[in-house]
């Protein structure tokens, strides 16, 4: 096995994965372990067998069945697991969807309500480092022991219905959704904050019949192959979580999708309210401090406050002073949500909210890591604004040379050319691309395994990202095309490329190894192999990084990439 390949030239791309490791895919079969002897990693590996193989996934896309039937199948799985849909009403659920910001909104709302002394459950996706992050009690991922116990209990219960069609076991996300419901019920939470996976109308979380309140965060274009290619079509899917008589709240949206949400609410007899901006709730009081950075988080916080306020009101809490009653908004034809003074519990909840991988900054010696899992055009725009503002705040008083590095990957049906063009104004000195693989090893941690794509697919996609970046560089360089220095070693460039500062690495570890050059006090891997540093241009690039007064690294494009980076930079997250 080749251990030294770090940067991959295009001619060897197709053979790279054969030379480094065989992609084995999920186990062909696995026998159930007894819960009392099975380890947490055994449970995660078995869970991974429920991921859809990449080849089968393509077939499903071509022959997609009735989505309503898929939702009904989820109810069948719920019944097989020993629960009825009505049992979920006990969880006092806050159900949240949206294209961007729904996870942050959930995190704000959960932290606010936990401040009231309530026992909270929180189901979210995806996870960053460990799969148990998706199911939280009082803000903490459930323990490995609790995860293992509930996993095998549910697995054995569903396995009793196995037949020749092998459809007894739900797919990965469905299984985790069922498991979350069981955990929350058995742990007797006071409420559960449930983040929609994809869309809303046909998402498997939408078996929830009577949530206490629903929320829709900012809408945009994402998952077009599943949800539609216009924001109006996507809004229709998101509005599918509305329920008769259940209050729902949304932030200000473009007029088209907002009209779709309004129509969906009217058809469902759902009272839908438009959230006033956060400034309206700050009026006459102290400014609100948010635990999550970025101006776009104010919209998420405004929605979270309304969700928490409504939940508390529905449950009989009377400690909130409303300043103005709801009134119609003539322009948007929606009633405005109440304007009120946030309580001290709300203020502290907003301030103390933590949501890793979203506008997160890690300052480590001369290296500052800026982590944001933005993966849509609008969220990348917000990420760029946040990053540029953070750079101003993090200016080093002593001056000296500064190096700016982009670490990027994108997945799914997203258009990387659009996202990279939005990032170009940041004027990075280096652009680094790598797959969402923490290590080049067949023993990759089970929490990070993904069988829905093949290894050659993810590597070729990184090379395409580099090509897009090169093309953007050509357009920007113009007549100075031939004045550029020689390219970095191991980085493939299309003919006559003006971009000389981009590299493709085989995994996240190797990318961080080159970027940090041993200057991050916690991330201290072995020195880069001689095959990389022997090239004079690579040595000079590494020398620039080693001698810089400050290195600023923006990691974005994929939450899975951010998760892999956090796994290496914050080893405690894996414990």
Backbone torsions as a table, in degrees:
resi	resn	phi	psi	omega
1	UNK	NA	135.3	-179.8
2	UNK	-78.9	120.7	-177.5
3	UNK	-102.0	-12.6	-168.7
4	UNK	-99.8	-10.4	-177.3
5	UNK	-69.8	120.5	179.6
6	UNK	-115.8	-50.4	176.0
7	UNK	-107.1	142.2	-170.2
8	UNK	-118.7	113.6	173.7
9	UNK	-70.2	151.4	-176.6
10	UNK	-54.3	-42.5	-176.2
11	UNK	-58.8	-24.1	-178.4
12	UNK	-102.2	6.9	-173.4
13	UNK	-59.1	-45.3	-174.7
14	UNK	-67.9	-26.0	-177.3
15	UNK	-97.8	-5.8	-173.5
16	UNK	-59.0	-48.1	-173.8
17	UNK	-68.6	-29.3	177.0
18	UNK	-69.0	-33.6	-178.0
19	UNK	-79.3	-28.3	-176.2
20	UNK	-94.3	-42.6	177.9
21	UNK	-167.5	150.5	176.9
22	UNK	-84.7	132.3	178.0
23	UNK	-84.1	107.7	-170.7
24	UNK	-89.7	-21.0	-177.0
25	UNK	73.9	-176.3	-177.7
26	UNK	-69.3	155.9	177.3
27	UNK	-57.1	142.9	179.9
28	UNK	-67.1	-33.1	177.5
29	UNK	-155.7	154.0	177.6
30	UNK	-149.2	132.9	-178.9
31	UNK	-88.1	143.0	-179.4
32	UNK	-65.6	138.0	176.2
33	UNK	-96.9	154.2	173.1
34	UNK	-72.2	137.7	-175.9
35	UNK	-57.7	-33.3	-174.9
36	UNK	-72.2	-19.0	-178.9
37	UNK	-113.6	-15.2	-175.6
38	UNK	-76.6	141.6	177.4
39	UNK	-88.3	170.0	177.0
40	UNK	-60.4	-43.4	-179.5
41	UNK	-65.7	-32.2	174.0
42	UNK	-60.4	-43.9	-179.9
43	UNK	-63.3	-42.7	-178.6
44	UNK	-66.7	-40.3	179.0
45	UNK	-64.1	-40.0	177.5
46	UNK	-66.7	-40.1	176.0
47	UNK	-57.9	-39.9	-178.6
48	UNK	-64.3	-24.2	177.3
49	UNK	-67.6	-14.3	178.7
50	UNK	-87.2	-4.2	172.8
51	UNK	-69.4	149.8	-178.4
52	UNK	-83.3	127.6	175.4
53	UNK	-57.2	146.3	-175.6
54	UNK	-58.8	-42.5	-178.1
55	UNK	-65.9	-39.5	179.5
56	UNK	-70.4	-34.5	179.0
57	UNK	-60.6	-41.1	177.8
58	UNK	-62.9	-38.7	178.4
59	UNK	-64.6	-39.9	178.8
60	UNK	-63.2	-39.9	179.4
61	UNK	-62.1	-36.6	-179.4
62	UNK	-76.1	-29.2	-175.7
63	UNK	-124.8	53.5	-175.9
64	UNK	-67.3	132.1	-179.0
65	UNK	-82.6	-174.6	-179.6
66	UNK	-67.5	117.5	-177.8
67	UNK	-63.5	-31.0	177.6
68	UNK	-64.9	-37.7	177.6
69	UNK	-64.8	-35.3	178.5
70	UNK	-66.4	-37.6	178.1
71	UNK	-67.2	-39.7	177.2
72	UNK	-65.1	-33.9	177.1
73	UNK	-63.5	-33.5	177.7
74	UNK	-62.8	-37.4	177.4
75	UNK	-66.3	-34.3	176.6
76	UNK	-64.1	-45.4	178.3
77	UNK	-61.1	-39.3	178.9
78	UNK	-60.9	-44.5	179.7
79	UNK	-64.7	-40.5	178.3
80	UNK	-63.4	-29.5	-178.8
81	UNK	-78.8	-6.9	177.4
82	UNK	103.4	9.3	179.4
83	UNK	-121.6	155.7	170.5
84	UNK	-110.1	158.8	-178.7
85	UNK	-55.9	-37.4	-178.8
86	UNK	-63.3	-26.6	179.6
87	UNK	-62.6	-27.4	-177.4
88	UNK	-70.1	-19.0	179.2
89	UNK	-62.8	-24.7	-179.7
90	UNK	-66.0	-17.2	-173.3
91	UNK	-83.3	-6.9	178.3
92	UNK	50.3	62.5	-165.5
93	UNK	-83.5	140.5	163.6
94	UNK	-103.7	117.6	-173.7
95	UNK	-109.4	122.7	-171.7
96	UNK	-128.1	132.0	174.7
97	UNK	-127.9	-177.3	-178.1
98	UNK	142.5	168.0	178.6
99	UNK	-88.9	-44.8	179.5
100	UNK	-132.8	142.3	175.6
101	UNK	88.1	-1.1	-177.4
102	UNK	-69.1	-35.1	177.8
103	UNK	-67.5	-42.6	178.0
104	UNK	-64.5	-40.4	176.8
105	UNK	-58.7	-45.9	178.5
106	UNK	-61.1	-41.8	-178.7
107	UNK	-63.7	-43.0	176.5
108	UNK	-60.8	-49.1	-176.3
109	UNK	-62.9	-42.7	-179.7
110	UNK	-63.1	-42.3	-177.7
111	UNK	-68.1	-37.8	177.7
112	UNK	-60.3	-50.3	-174.9
113	UNK	-71.0	-29.5	175.3
114	UNK	-65.3	-30.3	178.4
115	UNK	-66.2	-18.8	177.4
116	UNK	-84.0	5.6	-179.9
117	UNK	85.0	12.8	-179.3
118	UNK	-86.9	146.9	174.9
119	UNK	-86.1	118.0	-172.3
120	UNK	-109.4	145.4	166.3
121	UNK	-111.1	149.0	-177.8
122	UNK	-145.5	117.9	177.7
123	UNK	-112.4	123.3	-176.9
124	UNK	-141.7	170.9	176.6
125	UNK	-158.1	155.7	-8.2
126	UNK	-80.9	178.3	172.8
127	UNK	-88.9	158.2	-179.4
128	UNK	-94.4	-50.2	-176.5
129	UNK	-118.1	-51.0	-179.0
130	UNK	-123.6	142.3	-174.6
131	UNK	-62.6	-27.5	-179.1
132	UNK	-68.1	-11.0	173.8
133	UNK	-60.8	-24.7	-176.0
134	UNK	-69.8	-23.2	-178.7
135	UNK	-119.8	109.3	-174.5
136	UNK	-118.7	144.5	172.0
137	UNK	-119.6	124.7	-177.5
138	UNK	50.5	42.3	174.6
139	UNK	81.6	-8.1	-177.3
140	UNK	-105.7	136.5	172.7
141	UNK	-56.2	141.3	179.0
142	UNK	-61.3	151.3	-175.2
143	UNK	-67.3	157.7	174.6
144	UNK	-55.2	-37.6	-178.8
145	UNK	-66.6	-42.8	179.4
146	UNK	-68.1	-40.7	177.5
147	UNK	-59.4	-47.8	-177.4
148	UNK	-62.0	-44.7	-178.9
149	UNK	-60.8	-49.3	-177.2
150	UNK	-71.7	-33.8	179.0
151	UNK	-60.6	-53.9	-174.9
152	UNK	-68.9	-33.1	177.2
153	UNK	-61.2	-46.2	-179.8
154	UNK	-69.9	-41.3	-178.7
155	UNK	-60.2	-48.2	-179.3
156	UNK	-64.3	-38.4	179.7
157	UNK	-61.8	-43.6	-178.9
158	UNK	-74.5	-31.6	-177.3
159	UNK	-65.1	-22.4	179.0
160	UNK	-63.4	-19.1	-178.5
161	UNK	-96.9	11.0	-177.2
162	UNK	-63.2	137.6	176.5
163	UNK	-137.7	-172.1	-176.1
164	UNK	-64.5	-22.3	-178.5
165	UNK	-80.9	-8.5	177.7
166	UNK	57.4	34.8	179.9
167	UNK	-109.1	19.1	-177.3
168	UNK	-72.1	-24.3	-174.0
169	UNK	-107.7	126.5	177.7
170	UNK	-68.8	161.3	178.1
171	UNK	-69.3	171.9	-170.1
172	UNK	-47.2	-59.9	-175.0
173	UNK	-67.4	-38.3	177.9
174	UNK	-61.8	-42.7	-179.5
175	UNK	-61.2	-45.2	-179.0
176	UNK	-65.8	-34.1	176.9
177	UNK	-63.7	-47.6	176.6
178	UNK	-59.1	-43.5	-178.2
179	UNK	-63.0	-40.0	178.8
180	UNK	-60.9	-44.1	178.8
181	UNK	-59.6	-44.2	179.6
182	UNK	-63.7	-44.5	-179.8
183	UNK	-60.4	-47.5	-176.9
184	UNK	-63.3	-39.7	178.8
185	UNK	-68.1	-44.8	-176.8
186	UNK	-73.7	-25.9	177.5
187	UNK	-89.4	-1.8	174.0
188	UNK	56.1	55.9	176.0
189	UNK	-73.4	154.6	176.8
190	UNK	-79.0	-28.5	177.7
191	UNK	-156.6	160.5	176.0
192	UNK	-129.7	128.5	172.4
193	UNK	-96.0	119.4	-173.9
194	UNK	-118.6	117.5	176.7
195	UNK	-89.3	130.1	176.4
196	UNK	-63.3	145.5	177.5
197	UNK	-75.5	-71.8	178.3
198	UNK	-134.3	128.8	175.1
199	UNK	78.1	-117.1	-178.4
200	UNK	172.1	-59.5	-174.4
201	UNK	-55.8	-44.3	-175.2
202	UNK	-114.0	10.8	174.9
203	UNK	-67.0	146.0	-174.2
204	UNK	-67.9	-18.2	174.5
205	UNK	-70.8	-13.3	-174.2
206	UNK	-81.3	15.0	167.6
207	UNK	-77.3	-8.6	174.6
208	UNK	-64.1	123.3	-176.5
209	UNK	-97.3	-37.7	-173.8
210	UNK	-133.0	72.2	171.8
211	UNK	-69.3	164.2	176.0
212	UNK	-76.3	-38.6	-178.5
213	UNK	-158.3	152.4	179.0
214	UNK	-122.3	154.6	178.3
215	UNK	-138.6	148.0	175.6
216	UNK	-127.5	113.2	177.8
217	UNK	-81.2	-170.6	-175.3
218	UNK	-57.8	140.5	-179.0
219	UNK	-104.1	150.4	177.6
220	UNK	-165.2	-168.7	-177.5
221	UNK	-92.0	122.3	175.5
222	UNK	-167.0	153.4	-180.0
223	UNK	51.8	48.1	-173.8
224	UNK	-64.6	-30.2	-179.0
225	UNK	-67.8	-21.7	-179.5
226	UNK	-103.5	-35.1	-169.0
227	UNK	-108.9	-14.1	-177.3
228	UNK	115.9	161.5	-172.2
229	UNK	-102.4	10.5	173.9
230	UNK	-128.7	156.1	-179.1
231	UNK	-68.8	-24.4	176.0
232	UNK	-68.6	-42.5	177.1
233	UNK	-63.2	-39.6	179.2
234	UNK	-66.3	-39.8	177.8
235	UNK	-60.9	-37.1	178.0
236	UNK	-60.8	-43.4	178.8
237	UNK	-64.0	-44.0	-177.7
238	UNK	-64.8	-38.7	179.2
239	UNK	-67.6	-5.6	179.0
240	UNK	-68.2	-11.9	178.5
241	UNK	-86.3	-7.2	179.5
242	UNK	-63.4	140.8	-179.0
243	UNK	-127.7	148.8	-178.6
244	UNK	-57.0	127.5	176.0
245	UNK	74.4	-1.1	-178.9
246	UNK	-95.9	121.3	-179.2
247	UNK	-60.0	143.3	177.1
248	UNK	-135.4	150.3	-178.2
249	UNK	-132.3	144.7	174.7
250	UNK	-139.6	156.2	174.6
251	UNK	-87.1	171.0	-179.7
252	UNK	-62.0	127.1	-179.0
253	UNK	-120.5	164.7	169.9
254	UNK	-55.9	154.3	-169.9
255	UNK	-59.6	-40.2	-178.1
256	UNK	-61.3	-58.9	179.7
257	UNK	-64.3	-31.4	178.4
258	UNK	-65.8	-36.9	176.8
259	UNK	-64.8	-37.5	178.0
260	UNK	-64.3	-45.4	178.0
261	UNK	-60.6	-41.7	179.9
262	UNK	-62.1	-43.2	179.8
263	UNK	-66.3	-41.1	178.5
264	UNK	-61.7	-40.6	-179.8
265	UNK	-65.6	-41.9	179.9
266	UNK	-65.0	-41.1	179.8
267	UNK	-65.3	-28.9	-176.7
268	UNK	-94.9	-4.6	-173.3
269	UNK	60.3	41.6	179.2
270	UNK	-104.8	123.7	175.7
271	UNK	-72.2	110.9	-177.2
272	UNK	-107.2	133.8	-177.7
273	UNK	-123.1	148.6	177.0
274	UNK	-97.5	127.2	-177.6
275	UNK	-73.8	128.7	169.6
276	UNK	-65.0	155.1	177.8
277	UNK	-64.2	160.8	-177.1
278	UNK	-60.8	-29.9	179.6
279	UNK	-58.4	-34.1	-179.2
280	UNK	-65.7	-32.7	179.7
281	UNK	-82.5	-18.1	177.5
282	UNK	-86.1	-15.5	-174.5
283	UNK	-58.9	128.0	179.2
284	UNK	80.4	4.4	179.7
285	UNK	-139.1	-173.0	179.4
286	UNK	-74.4	148.3	175.0
287	UNK	-59.8	147.6	179.1
288	UNK	-85.9	135.4	177.3
289	UNK	-100.7	129.4	-178.0
290	UNK	-106.2	139.8	177.3
291	UNK	-74.3	-15.0	178.7
292	UNK	-108.0	132.6	-177.1
293	UNK	-79.4	161.0	176.0
294	UNK	105.6	134.1	-179.4
295	UNK	-60.8	-31.5	-178.1
296	UNK	-66.4	-18.1	178.8
297	UNK	-71.3	-16.9	178.7
298	UNK	-65.9	-36.4	176.1
299	UNK	-64.6	-42.9	179.0
300	UNK	-65.1	-38.3	179.2
301	UNK	-67.1	-38.9	178.7
302	UNK	-62.1	-41.8	177.7
303	UNK	-66.3	-43.4	-179.3
304	UNK	-61.5	-39.4	178.4
305	UNK	-62.2	-41.6	179.1
306	UNK	-66.8	-39.9	179.0
307	UNK	-64.1	-45.1	-180.0
308	UNK	-66.5	-42.9	179.0
309	UNK	-59.8	-46.7	-179.8
310	UNK	-64.1	-43.5	-179.6
311	UNK	-60.5	-46.6	-179.1
312	UNK	-62.7	-40.7	179.7
313	UNK	-64.6	-42.4	179.5
314	UNK	-64.6	-28.9	-178.5
315	UNK	-93.9	6.3	172.1
316	UNK	94.0	8.5	176.3
317	UNK	-75.7	137.1	-172.9
318	UNK	-125.4	25.1	-173.2
319	UNK	-99.3	17.4	-176.9
320	UNK	-112.4	126.4	-179.4
321	UNK	-93.7	112.7	177.2
322	UNK	-82.3	133.6	-179.4
323	UNK	-89.0	-34.9	-178.5
324	UNK	-140.7	142.2	177.9
325	UNK	-82.5	163.3	178.4
326	UNK	-60.7	142.2	178.4
327	UNK	-143.3	155.2	-179.1
328	UNK	-66.0	143.1	170.9
329	UNK	-99.5	110.2	-173.2
330	UNK	-60.6	-42.1	-175.6
331	UNK	-66.2	-44.6	-173.1
332	UNK	-97.6	-4.8	178.2
333	UNK	55.6	36.3	176.0
334	UNK	-134.3	143.8	174.0
335	UNK	-69.7	141.9	175.4
336	UNK	-79.0	141.5	176.4
337	UNK	-67.6	161.5	-176.9
338	UNK	-60.9	147.4	169.7
339	UNK	-102.2	126.4	-175.3
340	UNK	-145.6	163.0	174.2
341	UNK	-82.1	117.1	176.0
342	UNK	-58.6	136.9	178.5
343	UNK	-73.1	169.8	177.3
344	UNK	-62.1	-35.1	176.2
345	UNK	-61.0	-42.0	179.3
346	UNK	-66.4	-45.2	-179.0
347	UNK	-60.6	-47.5	-179.9
348	UNK	-66.8	-34.1	178.0
349	UNK	-63.9	-45.1	177.7
350	UNK	-62.5	-43.0	-178.0
351	UNK	-65.9	-35.8	-173.1
352	UNK	-93.5	2.5	-177.9
353	UNK	-65.8	132.0	173.8
354	UNK	-123.1	135.2	179.2
355	UNK	-147.8	88.6	-171.6
356	UNK	-56.8	146.8	175.5
357	UNK	83.4	0.7	177.5
358	UNK	-122.3	114.6	-176.1
359	UNK	42.5	51.1	-178.2
360	UNK	-104.4	137.1	179.8
361	UNK	-119.2	129.1	174.0
362	UNK	-118.3	114.9	179.3
363	UNK	-100.3	115.5	-174.1
364	UNK	-133.3	94.8	-177.9
365	UNK	60.5	-131.9	179.7
366	UNK	-79.2	-7.4	-177.1
367	UNK	-102.2	128.4	173.8
368	UNK	-118.1	123.7	-179.2
369	UNK	-101.6	128.2	177.5
370	UNK	-112.4	112.7	-171.6
371	UNK	-113.5	121.5	176.6
372	UNK	-151.4	122.5	-175.7
373	UNK	-80.8	29.4	179.3
374	UNK	-56.6	134.1	-177.6
375	UNK	-144.5	13.0	171.6
376	UNK	-123.5	165.2	-177.7
377	UNK	-58.9	-46.5	-177.3
378	UNK	-68.5	-37.9	-179.8
379	UNK	-72.2	-31.9	175.8
380	UNK	-68.3	-38.4	175.1
381	UNK	-59.0	-43.9	177.5
382	UNK	-64.5	-38.3	178.6
383	UNK	-62.5	-43.1	-179.9
384	UNK	-62.2	-43.9	178.8
385	UNK	-60.7	-46.0	179.7
386	UNK	-62.2	-44.0	-178.1
387	UNK	-62.3	-45.8	-179.1
388	UNK	-65.3	-39.0	177.2
389	UNK	-66.0	-39.0	179.9
390	UNK	-66.4	-36.7	177.9
391	UNK	-60.6	-40.4	178.5
392	UNK	-63.5	-40.1	-179.3
393	UNK	-71.2	-29.2	-174.0
394	UNK	-99.1	19.9	178.3
395	UNK	-60.8	135.9	179.8
396	UNK	-83.0	124.1	-177.0
397	UNK	-62.0	-28.1	-176.9
398	UNK	-78.0	-7.4	-178.0
399	UNK	73.8	-144.6	-178.0
400	UNK	90.5	170.4	-176.5
401	UNK	-71.9	142.8	178.3
402	UNK	-127.3	138.9	178.9
403	UNK	-116.6	133.8	-179.0
404	UNK	-113.5	125.2	-174.5
405	UNK	-125.5	135.6	172.0
406	UNK	-103.3	128.4	169.9
407	UNK	-114.6	118.6	-167.4
408	UNK	-137.6	146.0	164.9
409	UNK	-155.8	153.3	173.6
410	UNK	-138.7	154.2	-175.5
411	UNK	-133.3	177.3	174.5
412	UNK	67.9	-148.0	-176.0
413	UNK	-96.6	21.6	179.2
414	UNK	-76.3	151.1	-178.3
415	UNK	-92.9	102.6	-176.1
416	UNK	-65.7	-29.4	-179.7
417	UNK	-61.2	-40.0	179.1
418	UNK	-66.2	-45.1	-177.8
419	UNK	-65.7	-42.0	-178.6
420	UNK	-67.7	-35.8	177.8
421	UNK	-62.8	-37.1	178.2
422	UNK	-67.3	-27.3	-178.5
423	UNK	-85.3	-18.3	-173.7
424	UNK	-59.1	-38.1	-179.8
425	UNK	-60.2	-14.4	178.6
426	UNK	-69.5	-12.9	175.1
427	UNK	55.7	59.3	178.0
428	UNK	-71.6	145.2	174.4
429	UNK	-78.2	-31.5	177.6
430	UNK	-138.0	142.3	170.8
431	UNK	-117.9	124.4	-175.5
432	UNK	-119.1	133.9	-178.7
433	UNK	-124.7	139.9	176.8
434	UNK	-157.3	157.7	175.7
435	UNK	-69.7	169.2	178.0
436	UNK	-82.8	46.9	177.2
437	UNK	-111.8	125.0	-178.1
438	UNK	-67.4	-45.1	-179.2
439	UNK	-133.0	152.6	171.0
440	UNK	-85.5	88.3	-175.9
441	UNK	-160.6	140.7	176.7
442	UNK	-73.1	-8.0	178.4
443	UNK	-100.6	28.3	177.3
444	UNK	-48.6	137.5	179.7
445	UNK	-50.9	135.7	-174.1
446	UNK	-59.3	-32.7	-179.9
447	UNK	-63.5	-24.2	-174.9
448	UNK	-99.9	-0.5	-176.5
449	UNK	-74.5	143.3	180.0
450	UNK	-141.0	111.8	-177.9
451	UNK	-97.3	4.6	-177.9
452	UNK	-82.2	-6.8	174.3
453	UNK	-136.5	157.4	177.5
454	UNK	-95.8	160.7	-175.1
455	UNK	-65.6	-39.5	179.4
456	UNK	-66.7	-31.3	178.2
457	UNK	-63.8	-45.9	-175.9
458	UNK	-70.2	-34.1	178.6
459	UNK	-70.1	-44.7	179.1
460	UNK	-62.2	-34.1	177.8
461	UNK	-65.0	-38.4	177.0
462	UNK	-62.7	-40.2	177.7
463	UNK	-65.3	-34.4	174.9
464	UNK	-66.4	-38.3	176.0
465	UNK	-59.1	-44.4	179.2
466	UNK	-62.8	-38.5	178.7
467	UNK	-64.7	-42.0	176.8
468	UNK	-60.2	-43.6	179.9
469	UNK	-62.7	-39.9	178.8
470	UNK	-63.4	-41.7	179.0
471	UNK	-63.9	-39.5	176.4
472	UNK	-62.8	-38.0	178.0
473	UNK	-65.5	-38.2	177.7
474	UNK	-60.5	-45.7	-178.5
475	UNK	-64.1	-36.2	-178.1
476	UNK	-76.1	-34.8	-175.5
477	UNK	-73.2	-39.7	178.1
478	UNK	61.4	-128.0	-174.4
479	UNK	-65.5	-17.9	-177.2
480	UNK	-86.1	18.3	-173.7
481	UNK	-52.3	-45.0	-170.7
482	UNK	-89.4	1.5	178.6
483	UNK	-89.4	-1.8	-176.8
484	UNK	-72.4	148.9	176.9
485	UNK	-70.6	174.1	-177.9
486	UNK	-65.8	150.9	-178.2
487	UNK	-70.9	157.4	174.4
488	UNK	-64.0	151.3	-179.4
489	UNK	-69.1	148.1	175.1
490	UNK	77.7	-5.4	-179.9
491	UNK	-99.2	125.3	179.3
492	UNK	-83.1	135.9	176.5
493	UNK	-127.6	142.1	173.9
494	UNK	-66.1	160.7	-179.6
495	UNK	-53.9	139.0	176.1
496	UNK	61.0	32.9	-178.4
497	UNK	-75.4	141.9	175.5
498	UNK	-91.0	-12.1	-176.0
499	UNK	-88.4	116.1	-176.9
500	UNK	-116.4	8.1	-172.7
501	UNK	-121.4	28.7	-180.0
502	UNK	-118.8	144.6	-179.1
503	UNK	-135.9	150.7	173.2
504	UNK	-117.1	126.0	177.8
505	UNK	-113.3	157.6	-174.0
506	UNK	-78.6	-16.6	179.5
507	UNK	-161.8	169.4	-177.4
508	UNK	-65.3	-40.6	-178.0
509	UNK	-58.3	-44.4	-179.2
510	UNK	-68.8	-34.8	177.6
511	UNK	-64.9	-47.3	179.7
512	UNK	-65.4	-33.7	179.3
513	UNK	-60.5	-43.5	-179.1
514	UNK	-73.6	-41.9	-176.3
515	UNK	-65.4	-45.5	-172.0
516	UNK	-81.9	-26.4	179.2
517	UNK	50.4	36.8	176.6
518	UNK	75.8	10.0	-174.1
519	UNK	-95.9	-6.2	171.6
520	UNK	-83.6	121.2	-173.7
521	UNK	-63.8	-20.0	-179.4
522	UNK	-99.4	-44.2	-179.6
523	UNK	-83.1	98.0	-176.7
524	UNK	-127.8	73.5	178.4
525	UNK	-78.0	175.0	175.3
526	UNK	-59.8	160.8	178.7
527	UNK	-61.0	149.7	177.6
528	UNK	-57.9	146.7	-176.8
529	UNK	-65.9	154.7	-177.6
530	UNK	-59.8	-31.6	-177.6
531	UNK	-61.7	-25.0	178.3
532	UNK	-87.9	-46.5	-172.9
533	UNK	-79.9	-12.1	-177.6
534	UNK	-68.7	-21.0	179.1
535	UNK	-78.2	129.7	-174.8
536	UNK	-61.0	-37.1	-179.3
537	UNK	-67.9	-37.9	177.5
538	UNK	-64.9	-39.9	179.2
539	UNK	-62.6	-40.7	-179.8
540	UNK	-67.6	-38.9	177.5
541	UNK	-63.8	-42.5	178.2
542	UNK	-65.2	-36.2	179.4
543	UNK	-63.9	-39.3	178.3
544	UNK	-60.7	-43.4	179.6
545	UNK	-67.2	-38.3	-178.7
546	UNK	-68.8	-31.0	-174.1
547	UNK	-97.6	-7.9	-177.0
548	UNK	-65.4	144.9	176.0
549	UNK	-69.7	-30.1	180.0
550	UNK	-150.7	141.3	175.3
551	UNK	-120.9	122.0	178.8
552	UNK	-110.4	123.8	-175.1
553	UNK	-122.5	117.2	174.1
554	UNK	-97.0	121.7	177.7
555	UNK	-109.4	118.0	-175.4
556	UNK	-157.8	177.0	178.2
557	UNK	103.5	-24.7	-176.5
558	UNK	-159.9	129.6	174.7
559	UNK	-64.4	-30.5	178.5
560	UNK	-67.8	-37.9	175.1
561	UNK	-63.0	-47.8	179.0
562	UNK	-58.7	-41.1	178.9
563	UNK	-62.2	-42.2	178.0
564	UNK	-64.4	-38.6	177.7
565	UNK	-65.4	-45.1	178.8
566	UNK	-61.6	-36.0	179.3
567	UNK	-58.6	-36.0	-178.7
568	UNK	-85.7	-36.3	-177.2
569	UNK	-80.9	-27.5	-178.8
570	UNK	-125.4	77.0	-176.4
571	UNK	-55.5	-25.7	-178.7
572	UNK	-63.6	-24.3	-179.7
573	UNK	-67.3	-18.7	179.9
574	UNK	-90.2	-1.7	-176.1
575	UNK	-94.4	NA	NA
